[in-house]
Amino acid sequence: MADATVLKEMNLGKIRAVLCSGCSLSKTALADITGLSFPTVGKIVDEMVQTRELQAMGMQSSSGGRCSRLYQYNSDFRNAIVLILEGQTIDWFLLDSLGMTKNQGHIDVEAGLLETMALLLQTVRRSEPSLCCFVLGIAANINGAIVQQSYEYPELKGINILKELECASGLKGAVGNDMEFSAEGSWQRLRLNDKTSLISFYLGKCGFGSSFVFNGKALKGSHNLAGEIELLPWIHQEKLTQDVSANALPESVLQCILTYALVADPDIIQLYSHPLFLQSQQEIADRLKQCYNSDKIPAVRVSDRFRMDYEIGLSRRALTMMAELKDESC
């Protein structure tokens, strides 16, 4: 028999999942949709109204009998801010409880990356009382919450960036590598099932990176270094960035893609659009055919949606954090 607290959380989750679609429903409708009893729904809804998670939205029209009150999820019950650090710029956007963007901005950092991010969090928190958490994506190695080797951000190396920002802002936070978040986002955007595996490769401002998704989860390795191909010595010496000009994809990069494919045996290899990848797509596919002994060869796809995937992954993490903080005071 389920514990009463666990059962209540399960029932609350069912009601929240229905109302988070943004629709307005009565207690009777919620009971019908969730399969819960009317008294159970009534008690949980009343509690959610008291905590401001739900709003009463007037009465439902009726052809006869007593009208029912409608309830809607309060989009401002919780807010989260997402930060994207790439190069010396910070892009940010504010999400409401339904995952909709409320506000956004861009900062060109002249000095003090950590101080600038801390000031941004403090400023937004003062203007948004419902702000309860932040998520930071950074183009650098993150082991736990500590910035490891980073060619782009030497000032952040060895710093527990999560601890510093949480202490400065008073908010709960999460920090991760850009490829980690983009992997989670691409999985969601492509609506892949848990049996489909995906490897992505990206060439951006801060270098060459990759991500792995298996069983619906982005893999990072025990030291969270799996996505940073640029740290491999034979890749680093190529000094690749999105601005690189070359007539063909360097052999070392091609070998890296083939090796990753053979070891991981993914269903899909995703190349985020860059001239070097675009002109080499067929060559990569042909080399894969030479390497594989079976008919099962990964599909090679080119995508121009890295930023979209990145933001989807960050937003999903923010929504998860808001849900986990639902019973805590912000």
matplotlib code that plots the C-alpha trace (Angstrom):
import matplotlib.pyplot as plt

x = [0.0, 1.4, 2.4, -0.2, 2.4, 3.6, 0.0, -0.9, 2.2, 1.1, -2.4, -1.1, 1.1, -1.9, -3.8, -0.8, -0.1, -3.6, -3.7, -0.2, -1.6, -3.0, -6.7, -9.4, -11.2, -13.7, -13.2, -15.7, -13.8, -10.5, -11.9, -13.2, -9.9, -7.5, -9.8, -9.5, -12.5, -14.2, -13.3, -9.7, -9.6, -11.5, -9.0, -5.9, -7.3, -8.2, -4.7, -3.2, -5.4, -4.1, -0.5, -1.3, -0.4, -3.9, -6.2, -10.0, -11.2, -15.0, -17.9, -18.6, -21.9, -24.6, -27.9, -29.4, -28.4, -25.5, -22.6, -19.0, -16.1, -13.2, -9.5, -6.4, -2.7, -1.0, 1.8, 3.5, 3.5, 7.2, 9.7, 13.1, 15.8, 18.0, 21.5, 23.6, 27.3, 29.2, 32.3, 32.0, 28.3, 25.4, 22.0, 19.2, 15.4, 12.9, 10.4, 7.0, 5.6, 4.2, 7.5, 6.6, 9.2, 8.3, 11.4, 14.8, 18.0, 21.6, 24.8, 28.2, 30.7, 33.7, 35.2, 34.2, 32.0, 31.1, 30.3, 28.2, 26.1, 25.7, 24.5, 22.1, 20.5, 20.3, 18.7, 16.1, 15.2, 14.5, 12.0, 10.5, 9.4, 8.4, 11.9, 13.1, 15.9, 18.3, 19.9, 23.3, 24.6, 28.3, 30.7, 33.3, 34.0, 31.9, 32.8, 29.9, 29.7, 33.4, 34.8, 37.6, 39.9, 38.5, 40.4, 37.7, 37.3, 40.6, 39.2, 36.6, 38.9, 38.7, 35.7, 32.5, 30.4, 27.1, 28.0, 29.2, 26.0, 23.7, 25.4, 25.3, 21.6, 20.0, 18.5, 18.7, 20.6, 21.9, 25.0, 25.9, 27.8, 26.2, 26.4, 24.8, 21.8, 21.6, 21.5, 18.6, 16.8, 17.4, 16.0, 12.9, 12.5, 13.0, 10.6, 12.9, 12.0, 14.2, 15.5, 17.0, 20.6, 22.0, 25.4, 25.7, 28.7, 28.9, 31.5, 30.9, 32.7, 34.5, 35.5, 34.5, 32.0, 29.8, 27.0, 25.6, 22.0, 21.2, 18.0, 16.7, 19.6, 22.6, 25.8, 28.6, 31.1, 32.3, 34.1, 31.5, 34.1, 32.5, 31.2, 34.4, 36.2, 38.4, 40.3, 41.7, 45.3, 45.0, 41.8, 43.0, 46.0, 43.6, 42.3, 38.8, 36.1, 33.0, 35.1, 37.6, 38.2, 39.2, 38.6, 37.8, 37.0, 40.3, 41.1, 41.5, 38.0, 36.6, 38.4, 37.0, 33.4, 34.0, 35.5, 32.7, 30.2, 31.8, 32.2, 28.8, 26.9, 24.2, 21.0, 21.5, 24.6, 23.6, 25.9, 24.9, 25.2, 28.6, 30.2, 32.8, 30.0, 27.7, 30.3, 31.5, 28.1, 28.3, 31.9, 31.1, 28.3, 30.5, 33.3, 30.7, 29.6, 33.3, 33.7, 30.5, 30.2, 26.4, 23.6, 22.8, 24.5, 23.8, 21.7, 23.7, 21.7, 22.5, 20.6, 20.6, 18.8, 21.6, 20.4, 16.9, 17.9, 20.2, 17.3, 14.8, 17.3, 17.8, 14.1, 13.3, 15.8, 14.4, 10.8, 12.0, 13.7, 10.5, 8.5, 11.0, 10.7, 6.9, 6.7, 9.5, 9.3, 10.9]
y = [0.0, 3.4, 5.8, 8.6, 11.3, 9.5, 9.0, 12.7, 13.7, 11.3, 12.7, 16.2, 15.4, 14.1, 17.3, 19.5, 17.7, 18.4, 22.0, 22.8, 22.7, 26.1, 25.2, 26.1, 23.2, 22.6, 20.1, 17.8, 17.9, 17.3, 14.3, 12.8, 13.4, 12.2, 9.3, 10.6, 11.0, 14.4, 14.8, 14.1, 16.6, 19.2, 19.0, 19.2, 22.0, 24.1, 23.6, 24.7, 27.8, 28.7, 28.4, 30.5, 27.6, 27.8, 30.7, 30.7, 31.9, 32.5, 30.1, 27.6, 28.3, 25.6, 24.9, 23.9, 23.3, 24.7, 26.4, 25.0, 27.2, 27.0, 26.8, 27.6, 27.1, 30.3, 30.9, 33.3, 30.8, 30.1, 31.8, 30.6, 32.4, 30.7, 32.0, 31.1, 32.0, 31.8, 33.7, 37.0, 37.3, 36.3, 35.7, 35.2, 34.6, 34.4, 31.5, 31.3, 28.2, 27.0, 27.4, 30.6, 33.3, 36.4, 38.5, 38.2, 40.1, 40.2, 41.3, 41.9, 41.3, 43.6, 42.2, 39.9, 37.1, 35.7, 39.1, 40.0, 36.8, 37.3, 40.9, 39.8, 37.2, 39.7, 42.3, 40.0, 38.6, 42.0, 42.7, 39.2, 38.0, 34.6, 33.8, 30.7, 29.1, 29.6, 27.3, 28.2, 26.7, 27.3, 26.3, 24.8, 21.6, 21.2, 18.5, 18.5, 22.3, 23.1, 24.6, 22.3, 23.0, 25.9, 27.7, 30.3, 31.1, 30.8, 33.1, 30.5, 27.5, 25.6, 27.7, 26.1, 28.3, 26.9, 27.5, 31.1, 32.0, 30.4, 32.2, 35.5, 35.3, 33.2, 31.0, 27.3, 26.6, 24.2, 24.4, 22.3, 22.1, 23.5, 20.1, 18.4, 20.7, 20.6, 16.8, 16.8, 19.4, 17.6, 14.4, 16.2, 18.1, 15.0, 13.1, 10.1, 7.0, 5.5, 2.9, 5.4, 6.5, 9.8, 11.4, 15.1, 17.1, 20.9, 23.5, 26.7, 29.9, 28.0, 24.9, 21.4, 19.5, 16.4, 14.9, 11.4, 10.4, 6.9, 5.6, 9.1, 10.5, 12.7, 10.9, 13.0, 10.4, 10.1, 13.4, 15.2, 15.4, 13.3, 16.1, 18.1, 16.7, 19.8, 18.6, 15.7, 16.7, 15.8, 17.9, 20.8, 21.3, 21.9, 25.0, 24.7, 27.2, 28.1, 30.7, 28.3, 28.3, 25.0, 23.2, 19.9, 18.5, 17.7, 14.0, 14.0, 15.3, 12.8, 10.0, 11.2, 11.1, 7.6, 6.3, 7.6, 6.1, 2.7, 2.6, 3.9, 2.4, 5.1, 5.2, 8.8, 11.0, 14.6, 17.3, 20.8, 22.9, 24.3, 24.5, 21.9, 19.5, 20.4, 19.6, 16.4, 14.8, 12.4, 11.6, 10.7, 8.5, 6.7, 6.2, 4.7, 2.2, 1.1, 0.7, -1.2, -4.9, -5.0, -3.3, -1.2, 2.1, 5.3, 7.9, 11.0, 14.2, 17.9, 20.2, 24.0, 23.9, 23.8, 27.0, 25.7, 22.4, 24.2, 26.4, 23.5, 21.6, 24.5, 25.2, 21.6, 21.7, 24.9, 23.5, 20.4, 22.5, 24.6, 21.4, 20.0, 23.3, 23.3, 22.4, 24.7, 28.4, 30.6]
z = [0.0, -1.0, 1.8, 2.2, 1.4, -1.7, -2.8, -2.3, -4.4, -7.2, -7.2, -7.1, -10.1, -12.1, -11.5, -12.2, -15.4, -16.7, -15.7, -16.9, -20.5, -19.7, -19.8, -17.3, -15.7, -13.0, -10.1, -11.7, -15.0, -13.3, -11.5, -14.8, -16.6, -13.8, -12.6, -9.0, -6.7, -6.5, -2.7, -3.4, -6.3, -4.3, -1.4, -3.6, -5.7, -2.6, -1.3, -4.7, -4.6, -1.1, -2.3, -5.4, -7.7, -9.1, -9.8, -9.7, -13.1, -12.7, -13.2, -15.9, -17.7, -17.2, -18.8, -15.5, -12.0, -10.1, -12.0, -11.4, -10.6, -13.1, -12.1, -14.1, -13.5, -12.3, -14.8, -12.3, -9.5, -10.2, -12.5, -13.7, -15.5, -18.1, -18.9, -21.9, -21.8, -25.1, -25.7, -23.9, -24.3, -22.0, -23.4, -20.9, -20.9, -18.1, -18.1, -16.3, -14.7, -18.1, -19.9, -21.7, -22.2, -20.1, -20.8, -22.4, -22.9, -24.1, -22.3, -23.8, -21.0, -20.9, -17.6, -14.8, -16.1, -12.7, -11.3, -14.3, -14.0, -10.3, -10.8, -13.5, -11.1, -8.3, -10.5, -12.0, -8.6, -7.2, -10.1, -10.2, -6.7, -8.0, -9.3, -7.6, -9.7, -12.6, -15.2, -16.8, -20.0, -20.6, -23.5, -21.1, -19.3, -16.1, -13.6, -11.2, -10.9, -11.2, -14.4, -15.6, -18.5, -20.6, -23.3, -23.5, -19.8, -18.0, -15.2, -14.3, -14.2, -10.9, -9.7, -8.4, -10.5, -9.2, -5.5, -6.3, -8.2, -5.6, -2.8, -4.6, -5.7, -3.0, -5.8, -6.5, -9.7, -12.2, -14.4, -17.5, -20.7, -23.9, -25.6, -22.7, -22.8, -26.6, -26.5, -24.2, -26.4, -29.7, -28.1, -27.2, -30.5, -32.6, -30.2, -30.1, -28.1, -25.4, -27.8, -30.2, -29.8, -31.1, -31.4, -32.3, -33.4, -33.3, -34.3, -32.5, -31.3, -28.5, -30.5, -31.5, -29.3, -29.3, -27.3, -26.7, -26.0, -25.0, -23.4, -23.3, -21.3, -22.3, -21.3, -19.9, -18.6, -15.0, -15.2, -17.4, -20.2, -22.9, -25.0, -25.2, -28.3, -28.4, -25.4, -27.4, -28.3, -32.0, -32.2, -30.2, -32.5, -35.4, -33.5, -35.0, -34.4, -36.4, -38.3, -39.6, -43.3, -44.9, -48.2, -46.5, -43.1, -41.4, -41.4, -37.6, -37.2, -39.6, -37.8, -34.5, -35.9, -37.3, -34.1, -32.0, -34.4, -34.3, -30.6, -29.7, -32.7, -32.7, -34.8, -35.8, -36.3, -36.2, -37.7, -36.7, -39.8, -40.6, -44.1, -43.1, -42.1, -45.0, -47.7, -45.9, -45.2, -48.1, -47.4, -43.8, -44.9, -47.4, -44.9, -42.5, -45.1, -45.5, -41.7, -40.9, -41.5, -41.3, -43.1, -40.0, -40.7, -38.7, -40.5, -41.1, -40.7, -41.0, -38.7, -38.4, -35.0, -32.5, -30.8, -30.7, -29.2, -26.7, -25.5, -25.4, -23.2, -20.8, -20.6, -19.8, -17.0, -15.7, -15.7, -13.9, -11.2, -10.8, -10.4, -7.8, -5.8, -5.8, -2.1, -1.0, -0.3, -2.9]

ax = plt.figure().add_subplot(projection="3d")
ax.plot(x, y, z, "-o")
ax.set_aspect("equal")
plt.show()
